[in-house]
């Protein structure tokens, strides 16, 4: 198969990280084109990352016959429309998290991808990291006994226009869909996507979206998770997985490059899994592997995983009575 040709929708921070990653991968495809609502912005992005073609609208990108797959990096309020446009024009899709605003949108996109026999996967890059594969092996080996509890916290403090944008209800803003997905996503990876009970509280900010989230999940056999996500306070992304025979500390759990096992008998050791580039390379390689193998979804981040995640997020927001304009 010829080299896979990527397209990018959006030119923001995360799109820049994606483009920088692809440019450093010698074993993957290339970015053929980038699209923005402004041709000038797209052109500037294209020059910065040596991308051959810049489009001033998304329609031109999805109609480019040389593009195989499109990476969507717009705010999640636009993911549904953007992904739908790509799929309707025969393009495979790797779409940033949160995948959509709600589960019904996710269901519609997955059905469309199946109908079109196109690859569609959520770019929840954390789940593709090698460190989590190593962690799964340590858990399966019983290094800390039976799992009992998971705790994760993450917060950052943007300023100025970025602060306003992060809370904008028109962009489905708030902490939950922005960074809460990391805490819930990792909890689901480790403990399961279908907890028996969910408890959630939030402090709403001045724009009517969630500013500080506290979420409790209850699983079978008394296993629990407590998750905190906030925009407005700097809290380093830290997590701990507890068991009957010790604990595993996950520093920077959203971008995990290793973990420390601390056993009750005093045994301690560290497992290091540094990134080859910056962590984005693993989801890119997985997407290309799936395309070359004719797969329409990733076995690592399945369609069902995405649906279960979106349903959890919907349940959390339902506890708060929080809806967004794009859902009306």
C-alpha positions as CSV (number, residue, x, y, z in Angstrom):
1,X,0.0,0.0,0.0
2,X,1.2,3.5,-0.8
3,X,2.1,5.9,2.0
4,X,-1.0,6.9,3.9
5,X,-1.9,10.6,3.4
6,X,-3.4,12.5,6.3
7,X,-5.5,15.6,6.4
8,X,-6.0,17.8,9.5
9,X,-9.1,19.8,10.4
10,X,-8.1,22.8,12.7
11,X,-4.9,24.5,13.4
12,X,-4.9,24.8,17.2
13,X,-2.6,23.6,19.9
14,X,-3.4,19.9,19.6
15,X,-3.3,20.0,15.8
16,X,0.2,21.4,16.1
17,X,1.2,18.6,18.4
18,X,-0.2,16.0,15.9
19,X,1.5,17.6,12.9
20,X,4.9,17.8,14.8
21,X,4.6,14.1,15.7
22,X,3.8,12.9,12.2
23,X,6.8,15.0,10.9
24,X,9.1,13.0,13.1
25,X,7.8,9.5,12.3
26,X,9.8,7.7,9.6
27,X,7.6,4.6,9.7
28,X,4.2,6.4,9.1
29,X,2.5,8.4,6.4
30,X,2.6,12.1,5.7
31,X,0.3,15.1,6.1
32,X,-1.0,16.0,2.7
33,X,-3.3,18.9,3.6
34,X,-4.6,21.1,6.5
35,X,-7.9,23.0,6.6
36,X,-9.0,25.9,8.6
37,X,-11.9,28.3,8.3
38,X,-9.3,30.9,7.3
39,X,-7.1,30.2,4.3
40,X,-4.4,32.5,5.8
41,X,-4.3,30.5,9.1
42,X,-4.2,27.2,7.2
43,X,-1.4,28.5,5.0
44,X,0.6,29.6,8.0
45,X,0.2,26.2,9.6
46,X,1.1,24.4,6.4
47,X,4.3,26.4,6.1
48,X,5.3,25.7,9.7
49,X,4.9,22.0,9.3
50,X,5.9,21.6,5.6
51,X,2.4,20.5,4.5
52,X,1.9,20.8,0.7
53,X,-1.7,22.0,0.7
54,X,-3.7,24.5,2.8
55,X,-7.5,24.8,2.5
56,X,-9.6,27.7,3.7
57,X,-12.6,25.5,4.3
58,X,-13.3,21.9,5.3
59,X,-15.3,21.0,2.2
60,X,-12.2,21.3,0.0
61,X,-10.2,19.0,2.3
62,X,-12.8,16.2,2.4
63,X,-13.1,16.4,-1.4
64,X,-9.3,16.0,-1.9
65,X,-8.9,12.6,-3.6
66,X,-5.4,12.1,-2.3
67,X,-6.5,12.2,1.4
68,X,-7.0,8.9,3.1
69,X,-7.7,9.8,6.7
70,X,-8.5,13.0,8.5
71,X,-7.5,14.0,12.0
72,X,-10.2,16.2,13.7
73,X,-8.8,18.6,16.3
74,X,-11.6,21.2,16.6
75,X,-13.4,21.8,19.9
76,X,-15.6,18.9,20.7
77,X,-18.8,20.8,20.0
78,X,-17.9,20.6,16.3
79,X,-16.7,17.0,16.3
80,X,-20.1,15.5,15.2
81,X,-20.5,17.8,12.2
82,X,-16.8,17.6,11.2
83,X,-16.7,13.8,11.4
84,X,-20.0,13.4,9.6
85,X,-18.7,15.6,6.8
86,X,-15.5,13.4,6.5
87,X,-17.4,10.1,6.6
88,X,-20.0,11.3,4.1
89,X,-17.1,12.1,1.7
90,X,-15.5,8.7,2.1
91,X,-12.7,9.7,4.5
92,X,-11.4,7.6,7.4
93,X,-11.4,9.5,10.7
94,X,-9.3,9.9,13.8
95,X,-11.3,12.2,16.1
96,X,-10.1,14.0,19.2
97,X,-11.7,13.4,22.6
98,X,-14.2,14.1,23.8
99,X,-15.4,12.2,20.8
100,X,-18.7,14.1,20.6
101,X,-20.8,16.1,23.0
102,X,-23.1,13.2,23.9
103,X,-23.7,9.5,23.3
104,X,-26.4,10.0,20.7
105,X,-24.0,11.9,18.4
106,X,-21.4,9.1,18.9
107,X,-23.9,6.4,18.0
108,X,-24.9,8.3,14.8
109,X,-21.2,8.6,13.7
110,X,-20.4,5.0,14.4
111,X,-23.5,3.8,12.5
112,X,-22.5,6.1,9.5
113,X,-18.9,4.7,9.6
114,X,-20.2,1.1,9.6
115,X,-22.5,1.9,6.7
116,X,-19.7,3.5,4.7
117,X,-17.2,0.8,5.8
118,X,-14.8,3.5,7.0
119,X,-12.3,3.5,9.9
120,X,-13.4,5.7,12.8
121,X,-11.7,5.9,16.1
122,X,-11.5,8.3,19.1
123,X,-8.1,9.8,19.6
124,X,-8.0,9.1,23.3
125,X,-4.2,9.0,23.1
126,X,-3.7,8.0,26.7
127,X,-5.1,4.5,26.0
128,X,-2.6,3.7,23.3
129,X,0.5,4.4,25.5
130,X,2.8,1.4,26.2
131,X,3.0,2.3,29.9
132,X,-0.7,1.2,30.2
133,X,0.1,-2.1,28.5
134,X,2.8,-2.7,31.1
135,X,0.5,-1.6,33.9
136,X,-2.1,-4.1,32.7
137,X,0.5,-6.9,32.9
138,X,1.5,-5.9,36.5
139,X,-2.2,-5.9,37.6
140,X,-2.8,-9.3,35.9
141,X,0.2,-10.7,37.7
142,X,-1.3,-9.7,41.0
143,X,1.5,-7.3,41.9
144,X,-0.8,-5.4,44.3
145,X,-3.4,-8.1,44.9
146,X,-7.0,-7.4,44.2
147,X,-7.9,-3.9,43.1
148,X,-9.8,-1.9,45.6
149,X,-9.7,1.8,44.7
150,X,-8.5,4.3,42.0
151,X,-7.9,8.0,42.7
152,X,-7.1,10.5,40.0
153,X,-6.9,14.3,39.9
154,X,-6.1,16.8,37.2
155,X,-6.4,20.6,36.9
156,X,-5.0,23.5,35.0
157,X,-5.5,27.3,35.0
158,X,-5.7,29.0,31.7
159,X,-5.9,32.8,31.4
160,X,-7.4,35.4,29.2
161,X,-9.3,34.4,26.0
162,X,-8.3,30.8,26.6
163,X,-10.0,30.8,29.9
164,X,-13.2,32.1,28.4
165,X,-13.0,29.6,25.5
166,X,-12.6,26.6,27.9
167,X,-15.9,27.5,29.7
168,X,-17.9,28.6,26.7
169,X,-21.2,26.6,26.6
170,X,-21.4,27.2,22.9
171,X,-18.2,25.1,22.6
172,X,-19.5,22.5,25.1
173,X,-17.0,23.9,27.6
174,X,-16.3,23.0,31.1
175,X,-13.9,20.7,32.9
176,X,-15.7,17.4,32.3
177,X,-15.4,17.1,28.5
178,X,-12.0,18.8,28.5
179,X,-9.9,17.0,31.1
180,X,-12.4,15.0,33.1
181,X,-12.3,12.5,30.2
182,X,-8.8,11.6,31.2
183,X,-9.7,10.7,34.7
184,X,-12.9,8.8,33.8
185,X,-11.2,7.3,30.8
186,X,-8.3,5.8,32.8
187,X,-10.7,4.7,35.5
188,X,-12.6,2.8,32.8
189,X,-9.5,1.3,31.4
190,X,-8.5,-0.1,34.7
191,X,-11.8,-0.9,36.4
192,X,-14.3,-1.2,33.6
193,X,-16.6,1.0,31.5
194,X,-19.8,0.1,33.3
195,X,-19.8,1.0,37.0
196,X,-22.8,-0.1,39.0
197,X,-23.3,3.4,40.4
198,X,-22.1,6.9,39.7
199,X,-22.2,9.9,42.0
200,X,-21.1,13.4,40.8
201,X,-21.1,16.9,42.1
202,X,-19.8,20.1,40.4
203,X,-19.1,23.8,41.1
204,X,-20.4,25.8,38.1
205,X,-18.4,28.7,36.9
206,X,-19.5,32.2,35.8
207,X,-20.3,30.9,32.2
208,X,-22.7,28.2,33.4
209,X,-20.4,25.3,32.8
210,X,-18.6,23.0,35.3
211,X,-15.5,24.5,36.9
212,X,-14.7,21.8,39.6
213,X,-15.9,18.2,39.3
214,X,-15.9,15.4,41.9
215,X,-17.0,12.0,40.6
216,X,-17.3,8.7,42.4
217,X,-17.7,5.4,40.7
218,X,-18.8,2.1,42.3
219,X,-18.0,-1.3,40.8
220,X,-18.6,-4.9,41.7
221,X,-17.0,-6.3,44.9
222,X,-16.8,-2.9,46.5
223,X,-14.2,-1.4,44.1
224,X,-14.4,2.4,43.9
225,X,-12.9,5.3,42.1
226,X,-12.7,9.0,43.1
227,X,-12.0,11.5,40.3
228,X,-11.3,15.2,40.4
229,X,-11.1,17.5,37.4
230,X,-10.9,21.3,37.5
231,X,-10.2,24.3,35.3
232,X,-9.0,27.2,37.3
233,X,-6.6,25.5,39.7
234,X,-3.3,23.9,38.8
235,X,-3.3,20.3,40.0
236,X,-0.7,18.0,38.5
237,X,-2.3,14.9,36.8
238,X,-1.6,12.3,39.5
239,X,-3.3,9.0,40.1
240,X,-2.9,6.0,42.4
241,X,-4.3,2.5,42.0
242,X,-4.8,0.7,45.3
243,X,-5.0,-3.0,46.0
244,X,-5.1,-5.5,48.8
245,X,-1.3,-5.9,48.7
246,X,0.0,-2.4,47.8
247,X,-0.4,0.5,45.5
248,X,0.8,1.7,42.1
249,X,1.5,5.4,41.6
250,X,0.9,6.8,38.2
251,X,2.6,10.2,37.9
252,X,1.2,12.3,35.0
253,X,-1.4,9.6,34.4
254,X,-2.8,11.3,31.3
255,X,0.6,11.1,29.6
256,X,2.0,8.1,31.5
257,X,5.6,7.2,30.8
258,X,6.1,4.9,33.8
259,X,4.8,4.0,37.2
260,X,6.0,2.9,40.7
261,X,4.8,-0.2,42.4
262,X,4.8,0.0,46.2
263,X,4.0,-3.4,47.9
264,X,2.8,-3.8,51.5
265,X,5.8,-6.0,52.3
266,X,8.1,-3.1,51.5
267,X,9.1,-4.0,48.0
268,X,9.3,-1.1,45.7
269,X,10.2,-0.8,42.0
270,X,9.7,1.5,39.0
271,X,8.7,0.6,35.5
272,X,9.8,3.1,32.8
273,X,8.1,3.4,29.4
274,X,9.4,6.7,27.9
275,X,7.8,8.0,24.7
276,X,9.5,7.5,21.4
277,X,8.4,11.1,20.4
278,X,5.7,12.7,22.5
279,X,3.1,10.0,23.1
280,X,0.9,10.9,20.1
281,X,2.9,8.4,17.9
282,X,1.1,5.4,19.3
283,X,-2.4,6.4,18.2
284,X,-1.1,7.4,14.8
285,X,0.6,4.1,14.3
286,X,-2.5,2.2,15.4
287,X,-4.7,4.2,13.0
288,X,-2.4,3.4,10.1
289,X,-2.1,-0.2,11.1
290,X,-5.9,-0.5,11.1
291,X,-6.1,1.2,7.7
292,X,-3.6,-1.2,6.2
293,X,-5.4,-4.1,7.7
294,X,-8.8,-3.0,6.4
295,X,-10.2,-2.6,9.9
296,X,-12.9,-0.1,10.6
297,X,-12.2,0.3,14.3
298,X,-9.2,0.0,16.7
299,X,-9.1,-3.0,19.0
300,X,-7.4,-0.7,21.6
301,X,-10.1,2.0,21.6
302,X,-13.2,0.3,20.3
303,X,-16.4,1.8,19.2
304,X,-18.0,0.3,22.3
305,X,-15.4,1.9,24.5
306,X,-16.3,5.3,23.1
307,X,-20.0,4.7,23.4
308,X,-19.6,3.6,27.0
309,X,-17.4,6.6,27.8
310,X,-19.9,9.0,26.2
311,X,-22.8,7.4,28.2
312,X,-20.8,7.9,31.4
313,X,-20.2,11.5,30.6
314,X,-23.9,12.0,29.8
315,X,-24.9,10.5,33.2
316,X,-22.5,12.8,35.0
317,X,-23.9,15.9,33.3
318,X,-27.5,14.6,33.9
319,X,-26.7,14.7,37.6
320,X,-25.9,18.4,37.3
321,X,-28.6,19.3,34.8
322,X,-26.0,20.6,32.4
323,X,-26.8,20.7,28.7
324,X,-25.2,22.6,25.8
325,X,-26.8,24.8,23.1
326,X,-25.7,22.3,20.4
327,X,-27.9,19.7,22.0
328,X,-31.1,21.6,21.7
